[in-house]
Amino acid sequence: MNIGFFKSKDEEFISNVMYKKNFSAMISDFASPVIIPEHIKWQEMKKIDSLGIDYLYVDLIDSGADQFWLREKEGSNTPFIVVLHTVWSWMSRLISIVPLIRKDDIIIATSEYSKWAFSKITNRVKPEVIPHCLDVFAIQKFLLNKAKTGQRPKTITFLGRLFAGKGIDIVIDCLREIREEAGDVHFNIIGPLSSGFMRDHPKAPFVVRLEKKILKLGLKGKVHFKGMRLGQEKYDLLSESDVFANLTTCPGETFPVTNIEALACGVPIVITDWGGNREIVEEGKNGYLVDVNFDKNDIIRVDKEKFIFSIVTILNNKKESDKMKIKARRRSLDYDVLKVMPALALALKKRKKSVVCRKNKALFLKNKTILQLKDYYSDDILPFLCVMPICARPYSSLFDLTVKNKKKRADICNWKEGCLAEKTERENGASEKIIKKMCADLFKSLCRKTDLSA
């Protein structure tokens, strides 16, 4: 089986690059990753058909939504694989492609949470729940053979993108109190200092602000920016930590792969009860969940007291901490490639590649708007369809804008701003205040699923 990928660009978003790289590596036991030749553009769906690939990995962060429309317009028969790395941040893209998803496409939810969040958009498409995975055995084998380091201070570590939604600043704010209760504690920050790209320079403004905060709080020499680390170097550094902290309240978060990386290295995790995080934590066994709430002004508040208590509990109790490290390694095995990927291999085999040209679907949808296709959508999302300008445009116009005019592409890429666009395009004439309240309510409902059994 051949799965096609477009080559990553030089300045591509780091999460995009890493997820694509990891996914292509994880499928290698049952499929062959095929890089689409550079002379074939993403718009040329018929040429992609001629390559004889069985599936095309489509990334909605880039041009994926457009490819769904172009596939119908050109009568292409190549099925797609889409991984739901986020639901909230891709809201407009996901809404726009729902009527274009075929039965032989594979929509992958990386957690039960992301499957549930996607069901708030549509119930017509049932994603396959296939979590992020790693070669956990290889990581643990490398660390087993690693030479032990000498004495070091107690260490908290963060790994990931460096931006406000990850709660790095909250950890720094809490560090002085943690040091008062647990002694000489240091904080390592692993991730590219550019924030969004595969490089450390130039530093992102957020990193510069963190550096100033560290100086202001008198924590110079206690907080260390380690920059971008990959492969064994990353796991080597991570394994020397006592606890992993990820206080994410990122709107697009569904299931951070960094949680798995920390557990694989035998590091207990203290993470926010946000998105799909609770699916990996066994409270008090391999880590702790930190509560997140919204105040009366809908501002996100992380429970700092619970965070500090959880960190200090791990750092001050070596016997219990050692037990947690063992359980962390065991829990990570649930996300080993050999355990997770057979589910994807089976799902791909069950799907039969379409042999019928679907150009008539493009003709059917050409002059229709999303508002005229309400049967495709869940009741939860219907009120928003009436205030999103993209939902009032014909399909042909909608995707012509995204393909030809990058400036106007904001309507489909940033759905929240799109809701607040020209009042003349709103079907119900809703006020800006009402729309902001609707967006806030939907955001709160999508951030955390309280009952994953439902």
Protein Blocks (a to p, Z undefined) as FASTA:
>chain_A
ZZddddddfklcfklmmmmmmmmmmmmmmpccddddfklcfklmmlmmmnopabdcddfk
lmmmmmmmmmmmnopabdcddddfbfklmmmmmmmmmmmpcfkbccddfbfklmmmmmmm
pckbccddddddddfklmmmmmmmpccddddddddddeddddfklommmmmmmmmmmmmm
nopaddddeddfklpaccfbdcdfklmmmmmmmmmnopghkaccebjaehjllmmmmmmp
fbdcdfbfbfklmbdcklmmmmmnopacddddehjllmmpcghkloccddddddfkopac
ddfklmmmmmmmmmmmmklmmmmmmmmmmmmmmmgfklmmmmmmmmmmmpccdfbdcklm
mmmmmmpcfklmmmmpcfklmmmmmmgmklmpcfklmmmmmmmmmmlmmmmmmmmlmmmm
cfklpmnlpafklmmmmmmmmmmmmmpcfblmZZ
